[in-house]
Amino acid sequence: MKKTEQKQSFVMYGSFLESVEWLPGDDFKEYVLNLRDYALKGIDRDSENPYIQGLLGVAKPLVRRAAERWKDAKKNGNKGKEHG
């Protein structure tokens, strides 16, 4: 994901957290911070932990699609407006 305008928020789906709630504290923190950096800053970090790397691989496409929808809505002037 390319870094464009700095976003201030992203959707944290419940499934993202449910999938990692079993991780020990430091690993859980690494996952959440890596996901945050990817969603908000466009920074794509690899993890040495294969579980974290795999779980991020599942979450990143959803985050990327949400960011693309946000970008399209902003470009088209529909951000915050109802569609339809």
C-alpha positions in Angstrom: 0.0 0.0 0.0 1.5 3.3 -1.0 1.7 6.2 1.4 -0.5 9.0 0.4 -2.6 11.3 2.6 -2.0 10.3 6.2 -5.1 8.6 7.6 -6.1 9.1 11.2 -8.3 6.0 11.6 -9.0 2.5 10.3 -11.5 -0.2 10.9 -10.3 -2.9 13.3 -12.6 -5.8 12.6 -13.4 -8.0 15.5 -12.1 -11.0 13.6 -8.6 -9.3 13.5 -8.5 -9.3 17.3 -10.3 -12.7 17.8 -7.6 -14.3 15.6 -4.8 -13.1 17.8 -6.2 -13.0 21.3 -4.3 -16.2 22.2 -0.9 -14.6 21.5 1.3 -13.6 24.4 1.3 -9.9 25.3 4.4 -8.8 23.3 3.3 -10.7 20.2 -0.2 -9.3 20.5 1.3 -5.8 20.7 3.5 -6.4 17.7 0.5 -7.6 15.6 -1.6 -4.6 16.6 1.2 -2.1 16.0 2.2 -3.6 12.7 -1.5 -3.6 11.5 -1.8 0.0 12.7 1.3 1.1 10.9 0.2 -0.7 7.7 -3.3 0.9 7.8 -2.4 4.4 8.8 1.1 4.9 7.5 1.5 2.5 4.7 4.4 0.8 6.4 4.5 -2.9 5.6 6.7 -4.6 8.3 7.6 -8.2 8.3 7.6 -10.2 11.5 10.0 -12.8 12.5 7.1 -14.6 14.2 5.5 -16.8 11.6 2.1 -16.7 13.3 2.1 -12.9 13.3 3.3 -12.8 9.7 0.5 -15.2 8.6 -2.2 -13.4 10.5 -1.1 -10.1 9.1 -1.2 -11.6 5.7 -4.9 -12.4 6.2 -5.8 -8.9 7.6 -3.8 -6.7 5.1 -6.0 -7.3 2.1 -9.1 -6.3 4.1 -7.3 -3.2 5.3 -6.1 -2.4 1.8 -9.6 -2.7 0.4 -11.1 -0.5 3.1 -8.4 2.1 2.4 -9.2 2.0 -1.4 -12.9 2.5 -0.6 -12.0 5.5 1.6 -9.7 7.0 -1.1 -12.4 6.5 -3.8 -15.1 8.1 -1.6 -12.8 11.0 -0.7 -12.0 11.5 -4.4 -15.6 11.4 -5.4 -16.7 13.7 -2.6 -18.8 11.0 -0.9 -16.9 10.6 2.3 -19.4 10.8 5.1 -22.4 10.9 2.8 -24.9 8.2 2.2 -24.6 6.3 -1.1 -27.5 5.2 -3.2 
